[in-house]
Amino acid sequence: MRQEFIGLEVEVVASGHPGYFMHGIVMDETKNTITISDGARERMVPKRGNEFEFTFESKRFRVFGSEIQHRPEDRIKKIR
């Protein structure tokens, strides 16, 4: 997915840690984490070990965190 994630709706759909399950808006992204706000709180969720479902243009995309575990600015270069 060659899209900026900040501002997209996201849901953590699979995780080994019960505290990471949440639904909200992507507020920030680093190489290893995604920060999600559900309106009441912000939580930093590691990419590795979690599966995310992003909503973009009314379509939902499931992505394994390990597949997007690189710097956001390098996403277009790495995914071909």
C-alpha positions in Angstrom: 0.0 0.0 0.0 1.7 3.2 -1.2 -0.3 5.5 1.0 0.4 7.8 3.9 -1.2 6.2 6.9 -1.5 9.4 9.0 -5.2 10.4 9.1 -6.5 7.1 8.0 -9.0 5.0 10.0 -7.4 1.9 11.4 -8.3 -1.1 13.5 -5.9 -3.5 15.2 -7.5 -6.8 14.2 -4.9 -9.3 15.4 -2.4 -9.0 18.2 -0.6 -11.1 20.8 -1.3 -8.4 23.4 -4.9 -7.8 24.5 -4.2 -4.1 25.2 -3.4 -3.3 21.6 -6.9 -4.1 20.2 -8.4 -0.7 19.3 -10.0 1.3 16.5 -9.3 4.9 15.7 -7.3 7.4 13.5 -3.6 7.1 12.8 -2.0 10.1 14.5 1.7 9.3 13.8 3.9 6.6 12.4 7.5 5.6 12.8 9.5 2.7 11.5 8.4 0.4 14.3 5.1 1.9 15.6 1.8 3.4 14.8 0.1 5.9 17.1 -3.7 5.5 17.2 -6.2 7.9 18.7 -9.7 6.6 19.6 -10.9 10.1 20.7 -10.3 9.5 24.4 -6.7 8.3 24.3 -3.6 7.8 22.1 -1.8 4.5 22.2 1.5 3.6 20.5 1.1 0.2 18.9 4.1 -1.8 17.6 3.9 -2.9 14.0 5.6 -6.2 14.5 3.3 -8.9 15.8 0.1 -7.0 15.0 -2.3 -7.0 12.0 -4.0 -3.8 11.0 -7.0 -3.0 8.9 -6.9 0.4 7.2 -9.8 2.2 5.6 -8.9 4.2 2.5 -11.5 5.6 0.1 -14.3 3.4 1.6 -12.2 0.3 1.1 -10.6 -1.8 3.8 -7.1 -3.2 3.6 -5.6 -5.8 5.9 -1.8 -5.4 6.5 0.6 -7.4 8.6 2.7 -5.0 10.7 5.9 -6.7 9.7 5.1 -5.9 6.0 5.1 -2.2 6.7 8.0 -2.1 9.2 10.1 0.5 7.6 10.2 4.3 7.6 7.1 5.9 6.2 9.1 8.0 3.8 10.6 4.9 2.3 7.3 3.1 1.7 7.1 4.1 -2.0 10.7 3.0 -2.7 10.4 -0.4 -0.9 7.0 -1.5 -2.2 7.1 -2.3 -6.0 
